[in-house]
Structures are given as C-alpha cells and as structure tokens.
Amino acid sequence: MKLSILDQVPISEGSSPQEALQETTKLAKLGDELGYKRYWIAEHHDMKGLGCPAPDMVLSLIGSQTNNIRIGAGAVLLPHYMPFHVVEKYNLLATLYPNRVDLGIGRAPGGSAEVTMAMSANFLENVRQMPSSIDNLLHFLNQSFPKDHMFSKINPTPLPPVSPVPWLLGTSEKSAIQAAEKGLPYAFGHFMSDEDGPSIIKNYKQGEASKEALIAVSVICAETNEEANILAMDSKRWKIEQAKGEGNGVPDGRKTSHLTTEEKRQLASSDNKLIIGNPKQVRKQLEELQRVYKVDEFMILTITHNYEARRRSYKLLAEEFDL
C-alpha cells in the first residue's frame, strides 16, 4: 500500500497563519524522509482555520525543502481560473522540480458565496464549462491544440522536461465519470463524501480510458487508542464550530466546553469517516478500505490542535507500513 499526505494547512487556535505554514514545511520534509509518495496542498479562501489560498506558492517552498516526494495541488479550483494561467504556474513548478509535480483539479468554490463572487464573475457558468476548461488545460499541458486553433501558437512557458501530471479530484459519480472520459487519474474524497465511494471507484475503473485512483481519508493515529481518541476530539469539535460559524482555528478538544445533546450526536456521527486508533488498528482499517475500494494508494489527512501530534501520527503510520 502506498501512502500520501493531504495538507489543508490547518491553523491551530492560538497559533498564527505563519506558524501553520512553517508547520506545513516541517511536515513535508518529514513526509519526504519517511517515504510518503505525494504531498498535496488544498486550496481554500477566507475559511477560518485554513491557511492556504494559493497552493502553488507553498509548493514552491516545500519543493525546495524536499528531494523525492511528489508535490501537488489538491486541488486547483479550476472555475476560478483560466487554464493557461494554471498550466503556466505548474509548468514553472515542474521546471524547478522535474518529474515531481502533480496538478490536481477540482470544481468546488473553496469558500463562501461572497468569496466566490469576489473571485469569479460567473462561477456557476464556469462550472458548467468545466469539461471544455479541462480539455484546454490538457491541450496546454501536452501542447496539442490543432494547428487551426487560436491557442496553437502560444505556450505556457517555461516548458518543463516532464509535464505536471493532471488529476481530477471529486466526491461524486459525476466527477468520476468526467475523470474516466478525460482519461485522468482520479482522487476520491472519502473523508468528505456521503456517496457510495466504492461503487463510484468501481465504475471509474471500468471506463476504457481510466487510469489510477487514490482515496483521501482522515486519520488520527497515536501510540494508544486512548490518546488517538483524545486527539480526534480536536477535529471533531472544529467541525461543529465551523458549522455554527464559530471558532478561529483547530481547538484543543481537551479544553472545550460542555457539549449539548445535539453536539454529542454530531460527534458520534463524525466517527463514520474518521479512522482513529493505534498503528495496528489504523492499518487494519485502511486495509479493510483497500479491500472495499480495490486501490493501492491512500492520501492521509490528519488534523490535530498539536502540530507535534500531527507529525507523530504520520510517523507512526510510516513505521507501521514500513514505507
């Protein structure tokens, strides 16, 4: 089984965005040393507790601090941008860090309705145009526009020795179908989807032009089950605060106030998608997911208030799987 890292650049309550970005660099260096395959950074806009609106800028930094791990976006929210400009940025990264760059594409807004309006003149129309935008992006990556196309004479320079590898990210049957139709590898967000993920992946793999797939999951790993469950309270409470529009970052779950009956219900239901436990228990759960999904790569998202505990979680997993 291959393991990768998904980083949303979480800002812990009481910490600063600068510290969160410094911790991202530390985690990327650790992931590189431990043998993780990829390090993807998510894009969010004006979302409390998340510190990266521009993955390409952070990837430029962590690329310089790492040697082997693939780096990429998880994902570039394409409806906000023109394909040419996206490919320019990731070609630049691939020129700096040859054969190490992934270009994940998504269609979510990544922020509130007001943020979406501030970023895109007509976001919904841009979403509707996603298939053609992806086509243009792939043509720019491959320099494959027909000779009579108006874009055939321009290039998103610099042109790297090895182009970034495009992926499509999603949480639905529609995104998987689109990935299969475009012949793109597909990353399914198990941790944030209520749909039947195994069925979606099965149908994707049956497509004639489909490629590899990976599954993104939320994991909290610690030396003991007790410690893992304590750490998991951080992200569970944060989700509740986010839903209420409260909180400025990932809270320390051990210091939170009394829970209401409804919040207790929400905490209990949040366990459905969160893998929690000691290394052997987490491995058992991931191997069970592997049997269900029939994939050989999992991208791990770990969010804790304590940054050292987050790094420790990834280290324990790497040791357990002998990466």
C-alpha positions as CSV (number, residue, x, y, z in Angstrom):
1,M,0.0,0.0,0.0
2,K,1.3,3.5,-0.9
3,L,0.6,6.4,1.5
4,S,0.5,10.1,0.6
5,I,-0.3,13.3,2.6
6,L,-3.1,15.8,2.1
7,D,-2.4,19.1,3.9
8,Q,-5.2,21.7,4.4
9,V,-2.7,23.9,6.3
10,P,-4.8,24.0,9.4
11,I,-4.3,26.9,11.8
12,S,-4.5,25.8,15.5
13,E,-6.4,28.0,17.8
14,G,-3.9,30.4,19.4
15,S,-1.4,30.0,16.6
16,S,-0.8,32.2,13.6
17,P,-1.0,31.6,9.8
18,Q,2.8,32.0,9.6
19,E,3.2,29.2,12.2
20,A,0.8,26.9,10.3
21,L,2.8,27.4,7.1
22,Q,6.0,26.7,8.9
23,E,4.5,23.5,10.2
24,T,3.5,22.6,6.6
25,T,7.1,22.8,5.6
26,K,8.2,20.6,8.6
27,L,5.5,18.0,7.7
28,A,6.5,18.0,4.0
29,K,10.2,17.4,5.0
30,L,9.2,14.7,7.4
31,G,6.9,13.0,4.7
32,D,9.8,13.1,2.3
33,E,12.2,11.5,4.8
34,L,9.6,8.8,5.8
35,G,8.8,7.7,2.3
36,Y,5.4,9.1,1.6
37,K,4.6,9.2,-2.1
38,R,2.9,12.6,-2.5
39,Y,2.3,15.8,-0.7
40,W,-0.8,17.7,-1.9
41,I,-1.9,21.0,-0.5
42,A,-5.6,22.1,-0.6
43,E,-6.9,25.5,-1.8
44,H,-9.3,27.4,0.4
45,H,-10.4,31.0,0.5
46,D,-11.3,33.1,3.6
47,M,-12.0,30.0,5.6
48,K,-11.3,30.3,9.3
49,G,-8.6,28.0,10.4
50,L,-7.2,27.1,7.0
51,G,-4.1,28.9,5.8
52,C,-3.6,28.4,2.1
53,P,-5.4,30.2,-0.7
54,A,-2.6,29.6,-3.2
55,P,-1.1,26.0,-3.2
56,D,1.4,26.8,-6.0
57,M,3.2,29.4,-3.8
58,V,3.5,27.0,-0.9
59,L,4.5,24.1,-3.2
60,S,7.4,26.2,-4.5
61,L,8.7,26.5,-0.9
62,I,8.3,22.8,0.1
63,G,9.8,21.7,-3.2
64,S,13.0,23.4,-2.3
65,Q,13.0,21.7,1.1
66,T,12.3,18.1,-0.2
67,N,14.0,15.7,-2.5
68,N,11.8,12.8,-3.6
69,I,8.2,13.2,-2.6
70,R,5.8,14.3,-5.4
71,I,4.2,17.7,-4.7
72,G,0.9,19.0,-6.0
73,A,-2.4,20.7,-5.6
74,G,-5.3,19.0,-4.0
75,A,-6.9,20.8,-5.8
76,V,-6.6,23.9,-8.0
77,L,-10.2,25.1,-8.1
78,L,-10.4,25.5,-11.9
79,P,-13.7,27.5,-12.2
80,H,-11.8,30.4,-10.6
81,Y,-9.0,30.5,-13.2
82,M,-8.1,30.3,-16.9
83,P,-6.4,27.0,-17.8
84,F,-3.5,28.8,-19.5
85,H,-2.5,30.6,-16.3
86,V,-2.9,27.4,-14.2
87,V,-0.6,25.5,-16.5
88,E,2.0,28.3,-16.5
89,K,2.3,28.1,-12.8
90,Y,2.6,24.3,-12.6
91,N,5.0,24.2,-15.6
92,L,7.1,26.6,-13.6
93,L,7.0,24.2,-10.6
94,A,7.8,21.2,-12.8
95,T,10.7,23.1,-14.3
96,L,12.1,23.7,-10.7
97,Y,11.3,20.2,-9.5
98,P,11.4,17.9,-12.5
99,N,9.2,14.8,-12.6
100,R,7.8,15.6,-9.1
101,V,4.7,17.7,-9.8
102,D,1.0,16.8,-9.8
103,L,-1.7,19.1,-10.9
104,G,-5.0,18.2,-9.1
105,I,-8.1,19.9,-10.5
106,G,-11.4,20.4,-8.7
107,R,-14.5,22.4,-9.2
108,A,-15.6,23.4,-5.7
109,P,-15.8,27.1,-4.8
110,G,-13.4,26.7,-1.8
111,G,-15.2,29.5,0.2
112,S,-18.4,31.3,0.8
113,A,-20.8,32.7,-1.8
114,E,-19.3,36.2,-1.2
115,V,-15.8,34.9,-1.7
116,T,-16.9,33.1,-4.9
117,M,-18.4,36.4,-6.3
118,A,-15.2,38.2,-5.4
119,M,-13.0,35.7,-7.3
120,S,-15.2,34.8,-10.2
121,A,-17.5,36.9,-12.3
122,N,-19.8,33.9,-13.1
123,F,-18.8,30.8,-11.1
124,L,-21.8,28.7,-12.0
125,E,-21.2,29.2,-15.7
126,N,-17.5,28.4,-15.2
127,V,-18.5,25.2,-13.5
128,R,-20.8,24.4,-16.5
129,Q,-17.8,25.0,-18.7
130,M,-15.6,22.6,-16.7
131,P,-15.4,19.9,-19.4
132,S,-14.0,22.3,-22.0
133,S,-11.8,24.0,-19.5
134,I,-10.2,20.6,-18.7
135,D,-9.8,20.0,-22.4
136,N,-8.0,23.3,-22.8
137,L,-5.8,22.6,-19.7
138,L,-4.8,19.2,-21.1
139,H,-4.0,20.7,-24.5
140,F,-1.8,23.3,-22.9
141,L,0.0,20.7,-20.9
142,N,0.5,18.5,-23.9
143,Q,1.0,21.3,-26.5
144,S,-1.7,19.5,-28.5
145,F,-4.0,22.2,-29.9
146,P,-5.0,21.6,-33.5
147,K,-3.0,23.8,-35.9
148,D,-6.0,25.9,-36.8
149,H,-6.9,26.7,-33.1
150,M,-6.2,30.2,-31.9
151,F,-4.1,28.8,-29.0
152,S,-1.9,26.6,-31.1
153,K,0.8,29.3,-31.4
154,I,1.2,30.0,-27.7
155,N,2.8,28.0,-24.9
156,P,2.5,28.2,-21.1
157,T,6.2,28.7,-20.6
158,P,8.5,27.5,-19.2
159,L,8.1,24.1,-20.8
160,P,9.5,21.6,-18.3
161,P,11.3,18.3,-19.3
162,V,8.4,16.4,-17.8
163,S,4.9,17.9,-17.6
164,P,2.9,18.0,-14.4
165,V,0.7,15.0,-14.0
166,P,-3.0,16.1,-14.1
167,W,-5.5,14.5,-11.7
168,L,-9.2,15.1,-11.2
169,L,-10.5,15.3,-7.7
170,G,-14.0,14.8,-6.6
171,T,-16.6,13.3,-4.2
172,S,-19.3,12.2,-6.7
173,E,-20.2,9.9,-9.5
174,K,-20.2,12.9,-11.9
175,S,-16.6,13.8,-11.2
176,A,-15.5,10.2,-11.5
177,I,-17.3,9.9,-14.9
178,Q,-15.6,13.0,-16.1
179,A,-12.2,11.7,-15.0
180,A,-12.8,8.5,-16.9
181,E,-14.0,10.3,-20.0
182,K,-10.9,12.6,-20.0
183,G,-8.5,9.7,-19.2
184,L,-7.4,11.3,-16.0
185,P,-6.3,9.6,-12.7
186,Y,-8.9,10.2,-10.1
187,A,-8.7,11.1,-6.4
188,F,-11.9,10.4,-4.4
189,G,-12.5,12.4,-1.2
190,H,-13.8,9.6,1.1
191,F,-13.4,11.8,4.2
192,M,-15.9,14.4,2.9
193,S,-18.4,12.4,0.8
194,D,-21.7,10.8,1.7
195,E,-21.9,8.9,-1.5
196,D,-21.1,5.3,-2.2
197,G,-17.4,5.7,-2.8
198,P,-16.6,2.0,-3.6
199,S,-19.3,1.9,-6.3
200,I,-18.0,5.2,-7.8
201,I,-14.4,3.9,-7.9
202,K,-15.6,0.6,-9.4
203,N,-17.4,2.3,-12.2
204,Y,-14.5,4.7,-12.8
205,K,-12.1,1.7,-13.2
206,Q,-14.4,0.1,-15.7
207,G,-14.0,3.1,-18.1
208,E,-11.9,2.4,-21.1
209,A,-9.7,5.4,-20.6
210,S,-9.5,5.4,-16.8
211,K,-6.2,5.4,-15.0
212,E,-5.0,5.1,-11.4
213,A,-7.1,6.1,-8.5
214,L,-6.4,7.1,-4.9
215,I,-8.6,7.6,-1.9
216,A,-8.3,10.5,0.6
217,V,-9.1,9.6,4.2
218,S,-9.0,11.3,7.6
219,V,-6.8,9.5,10.1
220,I,-5.7,10.1,13.7
221,C,-3.0,7.7,14.8
222,A,-1.3,7.6,18.2
223,E,0.6,5.1,20.3
224,T,-2.6,4.1,22.1
225,N,-6.3,4.1,21.3
226,E,-7.0,6.3,24.2
227,E,-4.6,9.0,23.0
228,A,-5.9,8.8,19.5
229,N,-9.5,9.3,20.6
230,I,-8.4,12.3,22.7
231,L,-6.6,13.8,19.7
232,A,-9.6,13.1,17.4
233,M,-11.7,15.4,19.6
234,D,-9.8,18.4,18.1
235,S,-11.0,17.9,14.6
236,K,-14.5,16.8,15.7
237,R,-15.1,19.9,17.8
238,W,-13.7,22.0,15.0
239,K,-16.3,20.7,12.5
240,I,-19.0,21.6,15.0
241,E,-17.6,25.1,15.4
242,Q,-17.3,25.6,11.7
243,A,-21.0,24.5,11.2
244,K,-22.0,27.2,13.7
245,G,-19.7,29.8,12.1
246,E,-17.6,29.9,15.3
247,G,-14.0,29.3,16.2
248,N,-10.8,30.8,14.7
249,G,-8.9,27.6,14.3
250,V,-8.5,24.0,15.3
251,P,-9.4,23.8,19.0
252,D,-7.8,21.8,21.8
253,G,-10.5,19.2,22.2
254,R,-9.5,18.6,25.8
255,K,-10.2,22.2,26.7
256,T,-13.6,22.6,25.1
257,S,-16.8,23.5,26.9
258,H,-19.7,21.3,27.8
259,L,-21.4,19.6,24.9
260,T,-25.1,19.9,24.1
261,T,-27.2,16.8,23.3
262,E,-27.1,17.8,19.6
263,E,-23.3,18.3,19.6
264,K,-22.9,14.8,21.2
265,R,-25.0,13.4,18.4
266,Q,-22.9,15.2,15.8
267,L,-19.6,13.9,17.4
268,A,-20.9,10.4,17.4
269,S,-21.8,10.5,13.7
270,S,-18.5,12.1,12.7
271,D,-16.8,8.8,13.6
272,N,-18.2,7.3,10.4
273,K,-15.5,8.8,8.2
274,L,-12.6,9.2,10.7
275,I,-10.1,6.4,11.2
276,I,-8.8,6.5,14.7
277,G,-6.5,4.2,16.7
278,N,-3.1,2.9,17.4
279,P,-0.9,2.0,14.4
280,K,-2.1,-1.6,14.1
281,Q,-5.8,-0.6,14.4
282,V,-5.3,2.1,11.8
283,R,-3.6,-0.3,9.5
284,K,-6.4,-2.8,9.9
285,Q,-9.0,-0.1,9.0
286,L,-7.0,1.1,6.0
287,E,-6.5,-2.5,4.7
288,E,-10.3,-3.0,5.0
289,L,-10.9,0.1,3.0
290,Q,-8.3,-1.2,0.5
291,R,-10.3,-4.4,0.1
292,V,-13.5,-2.4,-0.4
293,Y,-12.2,0.2,-2.8
294,K,-9.6,-2.0,-4.5
295,V,-7.0,0.7,-4.7
296,D,-3.4,0.7,-3.6
297,E,-2.9,4.3,-2.5
298,F,-4.4,6.3,0.3
299,M,-3.9,10.0,0.9
300,I,-3.9,10.8,4.6
301,L,-5.4,13.9,6.1
302,T,-4.6,14.4,9.7
303,I,-5.8,17.5,11.7
304,T,-4.9,18.0,15.4
305,H,-4.5,21.1,17.5
306,N,-1.0,20.0,18.5
307,Y,1.3,20.1,15.4
308,E,3.8,17.7,17.0
309,A,1.0,15.2,17.5
310,R,0.1,15.5,13.8
311,R,3.7,14.8,12.7
312,R,3.8,11.9,15.2
313,S,0.6,10.4,13.6
314,Y,2.2,10.4,10.2
315,K,5.5,8.9,11.6
316,L,3.7,6.1,13.3
317,L,1.8,5.2,10.1
318,A,5.1,5.2,8.1
319,E,6.7,2.9,10.6
320,E,3.7,0.6,10.6
321,F,3.6,0.3,6.8
322,D,7.3,0.2,6.5
323,L,7.3,2.9,3.8
